[in-house]
Amino acid sequence: MAACQGPRAQVAIATVPEVTVAAVTSYVLAQFLAIPLAGLWRWLTAVIVTQMSVGGSLKATIEYYVGTLAARFTAGAIGALLPHDNELSLLVVLALAIAPLALLAAVKPHFRVGPFTAVLVVLGTSATHTDPIGSAVYRVIEVALGGATGLVVSLLCSRSRSVC
C-alpha cells in the first residue's frame, strides 16, 4: 500500500480517468468514423500520449506523430516499390523498412515509434485490405486523431479544470 501514497502517487492515480476517457472516446469515434480495425491504432495512440500533464501529452503527441510520419514515408515507399507476395520477400521488405528507422530511433529517441510503425504499415496491408501506401495513410490519420483525442482529454481532465 505504500506505493499508492504521497504526491507522486496521487498525480499518477489522477491520470487513470484521463487514460480511460481517452481510450473510450477514441474507440467510440473510430466506430463512428468506420475506421478499419475499429480504429485500433487511434485508441492505442490516445492511451500512449495521455500523460500526467498537458505539456507531457503535447510532447508525447508530437514525438509520436513525427516518428509515425517518418516511418510512413519510409515503410510506405519500400512496401510500394518492392513486391512482397511471399514470405521471403515480405521478410526482406520488413527488414528494409525497419533497419533505417531503427538506426534513426537509436540516434534520435523522438523517432522510437518508427520501427513499430514500419511493421504496422508493411504487415497492416493484409489486415486493412489495402496497399502499403493506403496502410501508411490510415496509420498517420489514426495517430493524428488519437493524438488529438489524447490532448483534448488531457486539457479537459487536467487537475485545475477537471471534467472527468
Solvent accessible surface area in square Angstrom, and as a share of the most:
residue,aa,sasa,rsa
1,M,191,0.85
2,A,83,0.65
3,A,96,0.74
4,C,74,0.44
5,Q,121,0.54
6,G,35,0.33
7,P,109,0.68
8,R,184,0.67
9,A,14,0.11
10,Q,124,0.55
11,V,34,0.19
12,A,43,0.33
13,I,92,0.47
14,A,35,0.27
15,T,19,0.11
16,V,93,0.53
17,P,55,0.34
18,E,9,0.04
19,V,45,0.26
20,T,73,0.43
21,V,55,0.32
22,A,0,0.00
23,A,23,0.18
24,V,87,0.50
25,T,49,0.29
26,S,0,0.00
27,Y,97,0.37
28,V,86,0.50
29,L,65,0.32
30,A,0,0.00
31,Q,87,0.39
32,F,167,0.70
33,L,90,0.45
34,A,88,0.68
35,I,21,0.11
36,P,38,0.24
37,L,81,0.40
38,A,37,0.29
39,G,0,0.00
40,L,52,0.26
41,W,45,0.16
42,R,9,0.03
43,W,70,0.24
44,L,58,0.29
45,T,0,0.00
46,A,0,0.00
47,V,50,0.29
48,I,85,0.43
49,V,1,0.00
50,T,9,0.05
51,Q,67,0.30
52,M,82,0.37
53,S,64,0.41
54,V,41,0.24
55,G,51,0.49
56,G,24,0.24
57,S,0,0.00
58,L,85,0.42
59,K,124,0.52
60,A,21,0.16
61,T,18,0.11
62,I,97,0.49
63,E,22,0.10
64,Y,24,0.09
65,Y,68,0.26
66,V,60,0.35
67,G,0,0.00
68,T,0,0.00
69,L,55,0.27
70,A,26,0.20
71,A,0,0.00
72,R,52,0.19
73,F,124,0.52
74,T,38,0.22
75,A,0,0.00
76,G,1,0.01
77,A,44,0.34
78,I,35,0.18
79,G,4,0.04
80,A,52,0.41
81,L,139,0.69
82,L,68,0.34
83,P,108,0.68
84,H,40,0.18
85,D,131,0.68
86,N,87,0.45
87,E,130,0.58
88,L,132,0.66
89,S,26,0.17
90,L,38,0.19
91,L,108,0.54
92,V,73,0.42
93,V,2,0.01
94,L,29,0.15
95,A,58,0.45
96,L,86,0.43
97,A,0,0.00
98,I,46,0.24
99,A,61,0.47
100,P,62,0.39
101,L,5,0.02
102,A,43,0.33
103,L,121,0.60
104,L,58,0.29
105,A,19,0.15
106,A,83,0.64
107,V,103,0.59
108,K,105,0.44
109,P,79,0.49
110,H,95,0.43
111,F,35,0.14
112,R,155,0.56
113,V,13,0.07
114,G,1,0.01
115,P,28,0.18
116,F,92,0.38
117,T,0,0.00
118,A,0,0.00
119,V,47,0.27
120,L,26,0.13
121,V,0,0.00
122,V,1,0.01
123,L,74,0.37
124,G,14,0.13
125,T,24,0.14
126,S,83,0.54
127,A,49,0.38
128,T,27,0.15
129,H,165,0.74
130,T,39,0.23
131,D,79,0.41
132,P,16,0.10
133,I,80,0.41
134,G,18,0.17
135,S,5,0.03
136,A,1,0.01
137,V,53,0.31
138,Y,82,0.31
139,R,6,0.02
140,V,17,0.10
141,I,83,0.42
142,E,5,0.02
143,V,2,0.01
144,A,42,0.33
145,L,56,0.28
146,G,0,0.00
147,G,1,0.01
148,A,51,0.40
149,T,10,0.06
150,G,0,0.00
151,L,35,0.17
152,V,80,0.46
153,V,7,0.04
154,S,1,0.01
155,L,77,0.38
156,L,90,0.45
157,C,8,0.05
158,S,19,0.12
159,R,160,0.58
160,S,98,0.63
161,R,132,0.48
162,S,69,0.44
163,V,113,0.65
164,C,69,0.41
